[in-house]
Amino acid sequence: MRPAGRPLVVDQVVPNLHAGDAVSTCVLAVQRWLRGWGLDSVVFAFGVGRGYQGRARSCTAEALSARRPDLLILHYATASPVSAAVRESGLPLALVYHNVTPPEYFHGWNDVLAESVQRGRAELADFAPQAVAAAAFSAYSARDLCAAGYDSPAVLPFPFVPNTIAPDEPLLARLRDGGPALLFVGRLSPNKRHDHLLALFAWYQRRIAPDARLWLVGGGEALERYVAALRELAARLGVRGLALPGHVRPAELAAYYRAASIFVCLSAHEGFGVPLLEAMAAELPVVALAEAAVPETLGDAGVLARALDYALLAEVLDALVCDADLRACVLARQRRRLAAFAPGRVAEAWRGFVARAVAAALAP
């Protein structure tokens, strides 16, 4: 029984809270909303990154139970030590699924990682009996929840916050000095299909734009064999102008988005696709393969390819670089699509989800 006069308590749990992470960005946005709605809310995490100390408490079953929240929101993206604490607490749960990459993408590249994500996908079902509500950021991801035993999961808009940090000016000047630049932002991971990006770029550079460049921004931790294979493939294809800068600071990322000509995504598995929104917010035309949740993220914006045809896609890239009217049309549609992620609209959707979850948690 909740004590009379006590404010509603809705806490959040996340495996790790650190900068540059979409899950952490979501957690902090939701916390601002929860507190703005008059709720008491803190964040629990297993790991806390530099600069985020004091923004999360250590996640143990005892710490969770001591808070006695009316509802616990678990942001699920991987198997982690917080899972046991959440289950042991027995608290009513709203699970927000950020998707877990299927293990088959990692077999042969890092079998330990493959085993970890397999465990993460299997563990998802363990929370279903405890959950009073569940949500994902796409219907594609919601299907995983249904398969794991969750009843009628909601599809919520992602709390997207455009980067307002000014670009690194020296880097921006260097990046702008050259031919058309194709950009992809995302972890160097097999499910992102950087091999397809390299093959497309090789065709585009060889047949259309000899001075073209390709920037693949993202870290490759625990997948060093995959990164090495990408470099070997690039050498075999004879591509020039390839950059793999790894993790970059926010100001550097802003420079890459500002200097690029087109954002290209040929990923085979995306539970949502935040970099697609980042590209649209940066006024960068998006060309993407219609796989996984990418069509849901883009809506009617960008250029969505239904087949992996390098020759056709290369011509599309050339048209977007050379045809100012076509480029302006694509950018206008992308701006309209971004309106669906306006903070007020997203907050209202989340407010409804939280209200329903709290009502279910408090029901006799």
Residue frames as qw, qx, qy, qz and C-alpha x, y, z in Angstrom:
[[0.000, 0.890, 0.456, 0.000, 0.00, 0.00, 0.00],
 [0.405, 0.429, -0.027, 0.807, 1.42, 3.38, -0.99],
 [0.251, -0.437, -0.505, 0.701, 1.50, 5.82, 1.97],
 [0.141, 0.878, 0.454, 0.055, -1.06, 8.63, 1.73],
 [0.053, -0.975, 0.070, 0.205, 0.42, 11.89, 0.51],
 [0.559, -0.388, 0.546, 0.488, 3.54, 10.24, -0.87],
 [0.432, 0.631, -0.301, -0.570, 4.29, 11.34, -4.45],
 [0.958, 0.269, 0.084, -0.050, 4.27, 8.67, -7.08],
 [0.339, -0.657, 0.604, 0.296, 7.72, 7.17, -7.51],
 [0.881, 0.463, 0.094, -0.014, 8.78, 6.01, -10.97],
 [0.375, -0.690, 0.526, 0.327, 12.43, 5.01, -11.17],
 [0.760, 0.581, -0.245, -0.157, 14.49, 3.86, -14.15],
 [0.726, -0.410, 0.508, 0.217, 17.12, 1.14, -14.50],
 [0.651, 0.715, -0.240, -0.080, 19.75, 0.99, -17.23],
 [0.934, -0.054, -0.089, 0.343, 22.85, -1.24, -17.50],
 [0.552, -0.150, 0.012, 0.820, 25.21, 1.68, -18.15],
 [0.108, 0.954, 0.262, -0.099, 24.83, 5.44, -18.18],
 [0.521, -0.375, 0.278, 0.714, 27.44, 7.22, -20.25],
 [0.221, 0.686, -0.120, -0.683, 27.92, 9.88, -22.91],
 [0.243, 0.421, -0.667, -0.565, 27.36, 9.24, -26.60],
 [0.043, 0.106, 0.993, 0.008, 24.92, 6.40, -25.99],
 [0.352, -0.294, -0.452, -0.765, 21.35, 6.45, -27.35],
 [0.564, -0.466, -0.682, 0.018, 19.99, 4.46, -24.42],
 [0.386, -0.336, -0.398, 0.761, 21.49, 6.91, -21.91],
 [0.062, -0.078, -0.191, -0.977, 20.11, 9.85, -23.87],
 [0.480, -0.403, -0.610, -0.485, 16.66, 8.29, -23.70],
 [0.549, -0.431, -0.631, 0.340, 16.90, 7.61, -19.96],
 [0.254, -0.241, -0.244, 0.904, 17.87, 11.18, -19.11],
 [0.226, -0.191, -0.351, -0.888, 15.15, 12.65, -21.32],
 [0.557, -0.448, -0.651, -0.255, 12.52, 10.45, -19.67],
 [0.471, -0.363, -0.538, 0.597, 13.80, 11.41, -16.22],
 [0.028, -0.028, -0.017, 0.999, 13.34, 15.11, -17.05],
 [0.439, -0.298, -0.489, -0.692, 9.77, 14.41, -18.11],
 [0.581, -0.404, -0.700, 0.099, 8.96, 12.27, -15.07],
 [0.341, -0.316, -0.407, 0.786, 10.17, 14.98, -12.70],
 [0.103, -0.052, -0.195, -0.974, 8.39, 17.64, -14.74],
 [0.523, -0.362, -0.590, -0.497, 5.14, 15.72, -14.27],
 [0.491, -0.599, 0.260, -0.576, 5.60, 15.91, -10.50],
 [0.968, -0.137, -0.208, -0.022, 6.88, 12.36, -9.98],
 [0.455, -0.724, 0.515, 0.067, 9.78, 11.33, -7.80],
 [0.923, 0.382, -0.014, 0.040, 12.33, 9.65, -10.05],
 [0.286, -0.734, 0.574, 0.224, 15.96, 8.49, -9.91],
 [0.763, 0.474, -0.415, -0.146, 18.13, 6.39, -12.22],
 [0.746, -0.447, 0.493, 0.029, 19.83, 3.15, -11.22],
 [0.682, 0.627, -0.368, -0.080, 22.74, 1.74, -13.23],
 [0.940, -0.204, 0.021, 0.271, 25.51, -0.83, -13.01],
 [0.616, -0.025, 0.126, 0.777, 28.13, 1.33, -14.73],
 [0.062, 0.955, 0.217, -0.193, 28.36, 5.12, -14.80],
 [0.688, 0.433, 0.085, 0.576, 30.63, 6.89, -17.28],
 [0.406, -0.195, -0.143, 0.881, 32.91, 9.85, -16.71],
 [0.105, -0.117, -0.146, -0.977, 30.93, 13.06, -16.30],
 [0.579, -0.363, -0.481, -0.549, 27.79, 11.19, -15.25],
 [0.388, -0.123, -0.757, 0.512, 28.76, 10.53, -11.64],
 [0.106, 0.213, 0.462, -0.854, 25.96, 11.56, -9.34],
 [0.507, 0.133, -0.261, -0.811, 23.30, 11.10, -12.03],
 [0.811, -0.068, -0.498, -0.299, 22.70, 7.43, -11.21],
 [0.583, -0.534, 0.518, -0.327, 22.70, 5.22, -8.14],
 [0.051, 0.311, -0.945, -0.084, 24.29, 1.79, -7.92],
 [0.745, -0.049, -0.285, -0.601, 21.75, -0.84, -8.94],
 [0.092, 0.105, -0.958, 0.249, 21.16, -3.55, -6.34],
 [0.388, -0.473, -0.744, -0.271, 17.98, -5.34, -5.34],
 [0.383, -0.520, -0.538, 0.543, 18.26, -3.79, -1.87],
 [0.096, -0.234, 0.036, 0.967, 18.63, -0.27, -3.25],
 [0.257, -0.231, -0.601, -0.721, 15.65, -0.73, -5.56],
 [0.449, -0.513, -0.731, -0.026, 13.45, -2.13, -2.80],
 [0.322, -0.393, -0.402, 0.761, 14.47, 0.62, -0.37],
 [0.077, 0.041, -0.208, -0.974, 13.10, 3.22, -2.78],
 [0.307, 0.416, 0.806, -0.288, 9.79, 1.31, -3.03],
 [0.164, 0.188, -0.356, -0.900, 8.92, 2.79, -6.43],
 [0.670, 0.323, 0.397, -0.537, 5.37, 2.42, -7.65],
 [0.850, 0.516, 0.100, -0.015, 6.83, 1.53, -11.04],
 [0.484, -0.531, 0.508, 0.475, 10.26, 0.58, -12.31],
 [0.678, 0.703, -0.074, -0.203, 11.14, 1.33, -15.95],
 [0.694, -0.330, 0.530, 0.359, 13.81, -1.08, -17.20],
 [0.468, 0.753, -0.302, -0.350, 15.62, -0.02, -20.36],
 [0.837, -0.142, 0.520, 0.099, 16.63, -3.32, -21.91],
 [0.507, 0.768, -0.326, -0.218, 19.40, -3.48, -24.51],
 [0.509, 0.429, -0.732, 0.144, 21.66, -6.28, -23.28],
 [0.819, -0.409, -0.392, 0.091, 22.09, -8.91, -20.60],
 [0.192, 0.604, -0.395, 0.665, 23.73, -7.27, -17.59],
 [0.285, -0.074, -0.785, 0.545, 24.08, -7.49, -13.80],
 [0.317, -0.029, 0.228, -0.920, 21.11, -5.13, -13.32],
 [0.614, -0.099, -0.581, -0.525, 18.78, -7.85, -14.63],
 [0.524, -0.191, -0.790, 0.255, 19.20, -10.04, -11.55],
 [0.066, -0.122, -0.459, 0.878, 18.65, -7.04, -9.25],
 [0.445, -0.019, -0.182, -0.877, 15.42, -6.11, -11.04],
 [0.662, -0.151, -0.675, -0.288, 14.07, -9.66, -10.90],
 [0.441, -0.151, -0.734, 0.495, 15.04, -10.09, -7.25],
 [0.103, -0.011, 0.270, -0.957, 13.30, -6.84, -6.30],
 [0.082, 0.443, 0.893, -0.023, 9.97, -8.14, -7.57],
 [0.119, 0.485, 0.190, -0.846, 8.84, -4.58, -8.28],
 [0.588, 0.654, 0.462, -0.110, 6.17, -3.88, -10.92],
 [0.433, -0.312, 0.484, 0.693, 7.97, -3.32, -14.16],
 [0.581, 0.768, 0.109, -0.246, 7.57, -1.40, -17.42],
 [0.680, -0.199, 0.485, 0.512, 10.12, -2.79, -19.86],
 [0.395, 0.847, -0.104, -0.342, 11.38, -0.52, -22.64],
 [0.856, 0.015, 0.417, 0.304, 13.13, -2.61, -25.29],
 [0.084, 0.827, -0.320, -0.455, 15.98, -0.99, -27.19],
 [0.882, 0.415, -0.184, -0.127, 16.57, -4.21, -29.17],
 [0.578, -0.523, 0.602, 0.176, 19.34, -6.80, -28.95],
 [0.436, 0.570, -0.563, -0.410, 21.25, -7.73, -32.11],
 [0.984, 0.006, 0.011, -0.176, 20.76, -11.40, -33.08],
 [0.627, -0.567, 0.486, 0.222, 23.81, -13.60, -32.37],
 [0.835, 0.322, 0.365, 0.255, 24.27, -14.87, -35.92],
 [0.341, 0.920, -0.079, 0.174, 25.86, -11.57, -36.93],
 [0.240, -0.831, 0.489, -0.115, 28.76, -12.16, -34.52],
 [0.938, -0.110, 0.320, 0.074, 29.53, -15.82, -35.13],
 [0.807, 0.330, 0.122, 0.474, 33.09, -16.12, -36.39],
 [0.202, 0.760, -0.108, 0.608, 33.90, -12.55, -35.49],
 [0.087, -0.381, 0.635, -0.666, 33.54, -12.76, -31.72],
 [0.543, -0.251, -0.778, -0.193, 31.89, -15.90, -30.40],
 [0.247, -0.270, -0.652, 0.664, 31.91, -14.60, -26.82],
 [0.225, 0.170, 0.040, -0.959, 29.89, -11.60, -27.95],
 [0.496, -0.083, -0.653, -0.567, 27.57, -13.90, -29.91],
 [0.440, -0.288, -0.823, 0.213, 26.94, -15.89, -26.72],
 [0.078, -0.242, -0.428, 0.867, 26.31, -12.68, -24.78],
 [0.380, 0.095, -0.171, -0.904, 23.67, -11.34, -27.16],
 [0.514, -0.159, -0.793, -0.285, 22.07, -14.79, -27.36],
 [0.312, -0.318, -0.739, 0.506, 21.74, -14.70, -23.59],
 [0.088, 0.199, 0.163, -0.962, 20.36, -11.17, -23.82],
 [0.475, -0.034, -0.467, -0.745, 17.64, -12.16, -26.25],
 [0.526, -0.230, -0.818, -0.021, 16.75, -15.27, -24.24],
 [0.233, -0.226, -0.609, 0.724, 16.66, -13.33, -20.96],
 [0.231, -0.142, -0.164, -0.948, 14.06, -10.94, -22.33],
 [0.593, -0.334, -0.614, -0.399, 11.33, -13.50, -21.60],
 [0.464, -0.195, -0.706, 0.498, 12.32, -13.70, -17.92],
 [0.004, 0.096, 0.293, -0.951, 10.84, -10.27, -17.21],
 [0.320, -0.281, -0.575, -0.699, 7.45, -10.90, -18.84],
 [0.467, -0.523, -0.712, 0.042, 5.72, -12.21, -15.67],
 [0.362, -0.452, -0.350, 0.737, 6.91, -9.15, -13.73],
 [0.094, 0.020, 0.272, 0.957, 5.98, -6.60, -16.40],
 [0.262, 0.608, 0.594, -0.457, 2.77, -4.58, -16.22],
 [0.478, 0.843, 0.052, -0.241, 3.65, -2.85, -19.51],
 [0.653, -0.180, 0.464, 0.571, 6.20, -3.06, -22.32],
 [0.399, 0.877, 0.052, -0.265, 7.23, -0.86, -25.21],
 [0.686, -0.026, 0.392, 0.613, 9.65, -0.69, -28.12],
 [0.010, 0.612, -0.124, -0.781, 10.65, 2.00, -30.61],
 [0.370, 0.283, -0.589, -0.661, 9.41, 0.19, -33.70],
 [0.896, 0.027, 0.068, -0.438, 6.89, -2.47, -34.63],
 [0.710, 0.416, -0.561, 0.091, 9.90, -4.46, -35.81],
 [0.131, 0.341, -0.749, 0.552, 11.31, -4.51, -32.26],
 [0.611, -0.163, 0.335, -0.699, 7.87, -5.01, -30.71],
 [0.875, 0.138, -0.373, -0.276, 7.67, -8.36, -32.49],
 [0.439, 0.284, -0.753, 0.400, 10.58, -9.55, -30.31],
 [0.279, -0.193, 0.552, -0.762, 8.55, -8.59, -27.25],
 [0.813, 0.028, -0.043, -0.580, 5.49, -10.49, -28.47],
 [0.781, 0.236, -0.579, 0.002, 7.64, -13.57, -29.11],
 [0.278, 0.247, -0.722, 0.584, 9.04, -13.27, -25.57],
 [0.305, -0.449, -0.825, 0.160, 5.57, -13.33, -23.99],
 [0.010, -0.270, -0.267, 0.925, 4.69, -9.64, -23.59],
 [0.233, 0.626, 0.745, -0.001, 1.06, -8.75, -24.20],
 [0.237, 0.879, 0.352, 0.218, 0.30, -5.92, -26.64],
 [0.526, -0.354, -0.024, 0.773, 3.56, -3.94, -26.36],
 [0.203, 0.923, 0.167, -0.280, 3.34, -0.26, -27.22],
 [0.653, 0.322, 0.170, 0.664, 5.41, 1.42, -29.94],
 [0.241, -0.872, -0.165, 0.392, 6.82, 4.68, -28.59],
 [0.477, 0.827, -0.099, 0.280, 8.63, 7.49, -30.40],
 [0.741, -0.084, -0.253, 0.616, 12.29, 7.76, -29.46],
 [0.223, -0.926, -0.140, 0.270, 13.16, 10.87, -27.36],
 [0.697, 0.347, 0.139, 0.613, 15.41, 12.32, -30.03],
 [0.227, -0.897, -0.034, 0.377, 17.48, 15.35, -29.07],
 [0.664, 0.684, -0.022, 0.301, 19.35, 16.98, -32.01],
 [0.693, -0.225, -0.091, 0.679, 23.00, 17.76, -31.42],
 [0.071, 0.982, 0.155, 0.082, 23.35, 21.50, -30.80],
 [0.600, -0.582, 0.244, 0.491, 27.10, 21.42, -30.21],
 [0.357, 0.849, -0.248, -0.302, 29.06, 23.52, -32.69],
 [0.948, 0.264, -0.048, 0.174, 31.25, 21.51, -35.08],
 [0.640, -0.489, 0.246, 0.539, 34.99, 21.31, -34.58],
 [0.377, 0.875, -0.036, -0.302, 36.01, 24.06, -37.01],
 [0.056, -0.635, 0.704, 0.312, 39.55, 22.86, -37.88],
 [0.423, 0.050, 0.901, 0.082, 38.22, 19.37, -38.58],
 [0.504, 0.686, 0.454, -0.264, 35.29, 20.77, -40.56],
 [0.238, 0.828, -0.319, -0.394, 37.65, 22.75, -42.77],
 [0.165, -0.395, 0.869, 0.248, 39.73, 19.64, -43.47],
 [0.463, 0.275, 0.838, -0.081, 36.67, 17.50, -44.20],
 [0.458, 0.772, 0.253, -0.360, 35.24, 20.04, -46.63],
 [0.101, 0.721, -0.542, -0.421, 38.43, 19.97, -48.70],
 [0.232, -0.135, 0.935, 0.230, 37.67, 17.24, -51.23],
 [0.309, -0.104, -0.692, -0.644, 35.10, 15.50, -53.40],
 [0.688, -0.364, -0.184, -0.600, 31.62, 14.23, -52.44],
 [0.022, 0.297, -0.854, 0.426, 31.64, 12.44, -49.09],
 [0.708, -0.309, -0.521, -0.362, 29.41, 9.54, -48.07],
 [0.148, -0.418, 0.637, -0.630, 28.86, 9.14, -44.33],
 [0.735, -0.354, -0.535, -0.222, 27.64, 6.33, -42.12],
 [0.166, -0.517, 0.562, -0.624, 27.55, 6.58, -38.32],
 [0.904, -0.254, -0.042, -0.341, 27.25, 3.46, -36.23],
 [0.644, -0.512, 0.568, 0.031, 29.19, 0.81, -34.41],
 [0.378, 0.500, -0.722, -0.294, 31.65, -1.13, -36.59],
 [0.556, -0.052, 0.761, -0.330, 29.61, -4.31, -36.32],
 [0.161, 0.014, 0.879, 0.450, 28.67, -7.01, -38.87],
 [0.216, 0.629, 0.735, -0.133, 24.94, -6.28, -38.70],
 [0.101, 0.783, 0.025, -0.613, 25.66, -2.77, -40.05],
 [0.777, 0.422, 0.404, 0.235, 26.96, -4.33, -43.30],
 [0.098, -0.830, 0.283, 0.470, 29.88, -2.03, -43.86],
 [0.468, -0.099, 0.745, 0.465, 30.97, -4.54, -46.50],
 [0.362, 0.686, 0.605, 0.179, 27.98, -3.50, -48.61],
 [0.019, -0.960, -0.041, 0.275, 28.87, 0.15, -48.04],
 [0.354, -0.559, 0.553, 0.507, 32.42, -0.48, -49.26],
 [0.457, 0.228, 0.765, 0.392, 31.17, -2.33, -52.35],
 [0.233, 0.870, 0.435, 0.015, 28.72, 0.48, -53.18],
 [0.159, -0.899, 0.168, 0.373, 31.39, 3.11, -52.62],
 [0.473, -0.274, 0.656, 0.521, 33.87, 1.25, -54.83],
 [0.400, 0.539, 0.670, 0.318, 31.30, 1.24, -57.66],
 [0.048, 0.961, 0.253, -0.098, 30.46, 4.92, -57.14],
 [0.306, -0.776, 0.333, 0.439, 34.11, 5.96, -57.01],
 [0.487, -0.118, 0.709, 0.496, 35.18, 3.85, -59.96],
 [0.307, 0.499, 0.714, 0.383, 32.25, 4.67, -62.29],
 [0.001, -0.885, -0.413, -0.216, 31.02, 8.12, -61.25],
 [0.177, -0.957, 0.122, -0.197, 33.08, 10.15, -58.76],
 [0.785, 0.247, -0.399, 0.403, 36.81, 9.32, -58.66],
 [0.164, 0.422, -0.433, 0.779, 37.41, 11.92, -55.93],
 [0.671, -0.535, -0.235, -0.455, 34.63, 10.61, -53.66],
 [0.086, 0.372, -0.759, 0.527, 35.29, 9.84, -50.01],
 [0.709, -0.388, -0.531, -0.255, 33.72, 7.46, -47.46],
 [0.076, -0.448, 0.587, -0.670, 33.58, 8.10, -43.71],
 [0.710, -0.325, -0.609, -0.137, 32.58, 5.22, -41.42],
 [0.102, -0.532, 0.443, -0.715, 32.28, 6.78, -37.97],
 [0.842, -0.394, -0.033, -0.368, 31.96, 4.47, -34.98],
 [0.299, -0.601, 0.727, -0.145, 33.89, 2.26, -32.60],
 [0.793, 0.198, -0.530, -0.227, 34.81, -1.37, -33.18],
 [0.275, -0.484, 0.728, -0.402, 35.55, -2.58, -29.65],
 [0.644, -0.072, 0.726, -0.230, 35.46, -6.37, -29.29],
 [0.788, 0.519, 0.327, -0.059, 35.18, -6.69, -33.08],
 [0.164, -0.732, 0.474, 0.461, 38.78, -6.07, -34.12],
 [0.459, 0.012, 0.814, 0.357, 38.70, -9.03, -36.55],
 [0.380, 0.738, 0.557, 0.024, 35.72, -7.49, -38.32],
 [0.038, 0.941, -0.088, -0.325, 37.43, -4.08, -38.54],
 [0.333, -0.479, 0.677, 0.448, 40.57, -5.71, -39.94],
 [0.474, 0.319, 0.783, 0.247, 38.45, -7.55, -42.52],
 [0.279, 0.897, 0.307, -0.154, 36.88, -4.26, -43.60],
 [0.100, -0.818, 0.391, 0.409, 40.31, -2.73, -44.16],
 [0.414, -0.164, 0.813, 0.376, 41.36, -5.80, -46.18],
 [0.438, 0.611, 0.656, 0.067, 38.18, -5.58, -48.27],
 [0.141, 0.941, 0.029, -0.307, 38.79, -1.89, -48.94],
 [0.229, -0.604, 0.620, 0.446, 42.30, -2.72, -50.15],
 [0.451, 0.146, 0.836, 0.275, 41.01, -5.49, -52.44],
 [0.340, 0.787, 0.514, -0.027, 38.38, -3.16, -53.89],
 [0.500, 0.218, 0.157, 0.823, 41.01, -0.47, -54.45],
 [0.114, -0.907, -0.371, -0.165, 39.00, 2.25, -52.73],
 [0.399, 0.200, -0.219, 0.868, 40.60, 5.57, -51.85],
 [0.209, -0.418, 0.034, -0.884, 39.48, 8.26, -49.42],
 [0.692, -0.442, -0.555, -0.129, 38.27, 5.84, -46.75],
 [0.018, -0.475, 0.518, -0.711, 38.29, 7.08, -43.14],
 [0.694, -0.434, -0.572, -0.056, 37.49, 5.03, -40.04],
 [0.046, 0.623, -0.358, 0.694, 37.99, 7.56, -37.22],
 [0.375, -0.181, -0.826, 0.379, 36.47, 5.35, -34.50],
 [0.237, -0.777, -0.534, 0.234, 34.67, 7.05, -31.64],
 [0.285, 0.411, 0.054, 0.864, 34.61, 10.82, -32.03],
 [0.062, -0.306, -0.489, 0.814, 33.71, 13.70, -29.72],
 [0.288, 0.719, 0.593, -0.221, 30.30, 15.40, -30.20],
 [0.122, 0.821, -0.143, -0.539, 31.94, 18.43, -31.85],
 [0.119, -0.350, 0.797, 0.478, 33.79, 16.13, -34.25],
 [0.303, 0.375, 0.874, 0.052, 30.62, 14.19, -35.04],
 [0.256, 0.819, 0.303, -0.414, 28.88, 17.47, -35.82],
 [0.026, 0.661, -0.482, -0.574, 31.69, 18.27, -38.27],
 [0.217, -0.022, 0.920, 0.326, 31.25, 14.95, -40.08],
 [0.287, 0.629, 0.712, -0.122, 27.51, 15.50, -40.43],
 [0.142, 0.849, 0.053, -0.506, 28.04, 19.09, -41.58],
 [0.019, -0.602, 0.597, 0.530, 30.71, 18.24, -44.17],
 [0.419, 0.088, 0.888, 0.167, 29.17, 15.08, -45.64],
 [0.260, 0.092, -0.484, -0.830, 27.25, 15.02, -48.91],
 [0.749, -0.157, -0.394, -0.509, 24.94, 12.06, -48.21],
 [0.461, -0.345, 0.726, -0.375, 24.21, 9.70, -45.32],
 [0.674, 0.189, -0.614, -0.365, 24.12, 6.08, -46.52],
 [0.520, -0.287, 0.695, -0.406, 22.79, 3.18, -44.42],
 [0.662, 0.192, -0.630, -0.359, 22.82, -0.40, -45.75],
 [0.246, -0.297, 0.799, -0.462, 22.39, -2.01, -42.33],
 [0.458, -0.120, -0.826, -0.305, 20.66, -5.39, -42.07],
 [0.497, -0.537, -0.667, 0.138, 19.53, -5.04, -38.46],
 [0.031, 0.258, -0.241, 0.935, 18.39, -1.84, -36.73],
 [0.129, -0.483, -0.813, 0.299, 15.91, -1.81, -33.87],
 [0.111, 0.882, 0.322, -0.327, 15.27, 1.86, -34.65],
 [0.633, 0.385, 0.228, 0.632, 18.10, 3.97, -36.11],
 [0.235, -0.856, -0.185, 0.421, 18.95, 7.18, -34.23],
 [0.361, -0.341, 0.382, 0.780, 21.75, 8.19, -36.69],
 [0.206, 0.493, 0.671, 0.514, 19.10, 8.41, -39.41],
 [0.156, -0.908, -0.387, 0.025, 17.39, 11.13, -37.36],
 [0.444, -0.643, 0.133, 0.610, 20.73, 12.80, -36.67],
 [0.379, 0.060, 0.554, 0.739, 21.41, 12.96, -40.40],
 [0.054, 0.718, 0.590, 0.367, 18.00, 14.44, -41.12],
 [0.320, -0.884, -0.224, 0.258, 18.45, 17.01, -38.35],
 [0.442, -0.495, 0.316, 0.678, 21.81, 17.93, -39.92],
 [0.512, 0.725, -0.025, -0.460, 20.10, 18.61, -43.28],
 [0.084, -0.434, 0.837, 0.323, 21.87, 15.63, -44.85],
 [0.769, 0.166, -0.298, -0.541, 20.01, 13.55, -47.46],
 [0.545, -0.282, 0.767, -0.185, 19.55, 9.92, -46.39],
 [0.694, 0.270, -0.548, -0.381, 19.79, 6.89, -48.65],
 [0.420, -0.327, 0.768, -0.355, 18.98, 3.64, -46.86],
 [0.327, 0.013, -0.904, -0.276, 18.20, -0.01, -47.49],
 [0.657, -0.313, -0.048, -0.685, 14.68, -1.05, -46.48],
 [0.621, -0.006, -0.766, 0.164, 15.70, -3.57, -43.82],
 [0.359, -0.281, -0.694, 0.558, 14.58, -4.16, -40.22],
 [0.077, -0.774, -0.504, 0.375, 13.22, -0.97, -38.60],
 [0.282, -0.169, 0.250, 0.911, 14.82, 1.45, -41.07],
 [0.054, -0.451, -0.593, -0.665, 11.58, 2.01, -43.07],
 [0.376, -0.756, -0.533, 0.057, 9.72, 2.81, -39.84],
 [0.440, -0.517, -0.098, 0.728, 12.36, 5.28, -38.76],
 [0.182, -0.049, 0.384, 0.904, 12.43, 7.11, -42.09],
 [0.406, 0.585, 0.480, -0.512, 8.68, 7.04, -42.74],
 [0.636, 0.689, 0.325, 0.122, 8.19, 8.70, -46.13],
 [0.037, -0.943, 0.271, 0.188, 11.48, 10.60, -45.88],
 [0.370, -0.524, 0.696, 0.323, 14.87, 10.02, -47.45],
 [0.634, 0.391, -0.518, -0.420, 15.44, 7.61, -50.32],
 [0.700, -0.245, 0.623, -0.249, 14.54, 4.04, -49.39],
 [0.380, 0.408, -0.745, -0.366, 16.03, 1.26, -51.54],
 [0.890, -0.091, 0.176, -0.410, 14.10, -2.01, -51.75],
 [0.971, 0.147, 0.022, 0.186, 17.03, -3.94, -53.25],
 [0.481, -0.681, 0.338, 0.436, 20.81, -3.86, -52.96],
 [0.709, 0.583, 0.259, 0.300, 21.61, -2.75, -56.52],
 [0.512, -0.476, 0.073, 0.711, 25.01, -1.03, -56.47],
 [0.296, 0.226, 0.460, 0.806, 24.71, 0.41, -59.98],
 [0.156, -0.745, -0.508, -0.403, 21.29, 1.93, -59.29],
 [0.507, -0.772, -0.255, 0.288, 22.25, 3.21, -55.85],
 [0.513, -0.221, 0.174, 0.811, 25.39, 4.84, -57.25],
 [0.107, 0.457, 0.463, 0.752, 23.23, 6.74, -59.75],
 [0.371, -0.813, -0.434, -0.111, 20.94, 7.83, -56.90],
 [0.572, -0.564, -0.079, 0.591, 23.94, 9.13, -54.98],
 [0.371, 0.068, 0.333, 0.864, 25.13, 11.04, -58.03],
 [0.080, -0.665, -0.515, -0.535, 21.68, 12.58, -58.53],
 [0.470, -0.807, -0.333, 0.127, 21.51, 13.75, -54.92],
 [0.539, -0.399, 0.087, 0.737, 24.95, 15.36, -55.23],
 [0.264, 0.042, 0.442, 0.856, 24.36, 17.03, -58.60],
 [0.145, -0.562, -0.592, -0.559, 20.62, 17.80, -58.75],
 [0.018, 0.105, -0.428, 0.898, 19.88, 20.72, -56.41],
 [0.586, -0.181, -0.140, -0.778, 16.09, 20.47, -56.90],
 [0.797, -0.137, -0.580, -0.100, 16.01, 16.77, -56.06],
 [0.447, 0.032, -0.618, 0.646, 18.20, 17.33, -53.01],
 [0.207, -0.161, 0.235, -0.936, 15.94, 20.16, -51.80],
 [0.723, -0.190, -0.343, -0.569, 12.86, 17.95, -52.24],
 [0.737, -0.099, -0.641, 0.194, 14.41, 15.12, -50.19],
 [0.254, 0.073, -0.509, 0.819, 15.49, 17.51, -47.46],
 [0.421, -0.227, 0.005, -0.878, 12.00, 19.04, -47.25],
 [0.810, -0.214, -0.450, -0.309, 10.44, 15.60, -46.73],
 [0.617, -0.020, -0.621, 0.484, 13.02, 14.81, -44.07],
 [0.039, -0.187, 0.338, -0.921, 12.16, 18.00, -42.19],
 [0.663, -0.244, -0.179, -0.685, 8.49, 16.98, -42.21],
 [0.806, -0.113, -0.580, 0.034, 9.39, 13.55, -40.89],
 [0.373, 0.131, -0.568, 0.722, 11.39, 15.05, -38.02],
 [0.382, -0.371, 0.061, -0.844, 8.24, 16.81, -36.82],
 [0.824, -0.280, -0.434, -0.234, 7.02, 13.42, -35.56],
 [0.728, -0.156, -0.450, 0.493, 9.87, 13.54, -33.04],
 [0.060, -0.666, 0.100, -0.737, 9.15, 17.03, -31.73],
 [0.149, 0.147, -0.776, 0.595, 9.74, 16.99, -27.94],
 [0.485, -0.034, 0.316, -0.815, 6.16, 17.86, -27.05],
 [0.816, 0.120, -0.321, -0.466, 4.68, 15.06, -29.17],
 [0.595, 0.195, -0.754, 0.196, 7.17, 12.50, -27.88],
 [0.040, -0.168, 0.664, -0.728, 6.65, 13.53, -24.26],
 [0.658, -0.024, 0.121, -0.743, 2.87, 13.17, -24.56],
 [0.815, 0.136, -0.520, -0.219, 3.21, 9.64, -25.96],
 [0.434, 0.173, -0.759, 0.455, 5.50, 8.70, -23.08],
 [0.295, -0.171, 0.451, -0.825, 3.19, 10.34, -20.56],
 [0.807, -0.013, -0.136, -0.574, 0.33, 8.14, -21.73],
 [0.750, 0.164, -0.637, 0.077, 2.50, 5.02, -21.57],
 [0.200, 0.201, -0.692, 0.663, 3.73, 5.81, -18.05],
 [0.505, -0.146, 0.247, -0.814, 0.21, 6.64, -16.85],
 [0.868, 0.018, -0.318, -0.381, -1.14, 3.31, -18.12],
 [0.636, 0.192, -0.684, 0.301, 1.78, 1.43, -16.60],
 [0.046, -0.221, 0.586, -0.778, 1.39, 3.13, -13.21],
 [0.692, -0.111, 0.052, -0.711, -2.35, 2.41, -13.22],
 [0.865, 0.077, -0.479, -0.130, -1.64, -1.27, -13.94],
 [0.440, 0.244, -0.687, 0.524, 1.01, -1.38, -11.23],
 [0.196, -0.159, 0.494, -0.832, -1.33, 0.13, -8.62],
 [0.703, -0.140, -0.357, -0.599, -4.34, -1.99, -9.56],
 [0.676, -0.377, 0.518, -0.365, -5.45, -4.44, -6.83]]
